[in-house]
Amino acid sequence: MKKQIEIFTAGCPVCEPVVQLVKETAGDNCEIITYNVASPCDSGICVSKLETYGIKKLPAIAVDGKLLSCCTHIQITKNELLSAGIGKC
């Protein structure tokens, strides 16, 4: 059975090297699906999967339906902005 790799990208210069890295690393036993959320698919599955996986940053990668740990729990928060002095200037 093939491993299913889902790559979520914005189609930008930051995301493209990650897409290439995954493609170069994946073997013949992998199915790669790339979702460019900057131009969402007609079916809406791209946005639905973002919500399902809880993706808060791009690029992000899921393997066999599970978001990689390097892609989780990283988001910009108001507390973090306030701690950096934003809102006080």
Buried (B, 14 or more C-beta within 10 A) or exposed (E): EEEEBBBBBBBEEEBEEBBEEBEEEBEEEBEBEBBBBEEBEEEEEBEEBBEEBEBBEBBBBBBEEEBEEEBBEEEEEEEEEEEEEEEEE
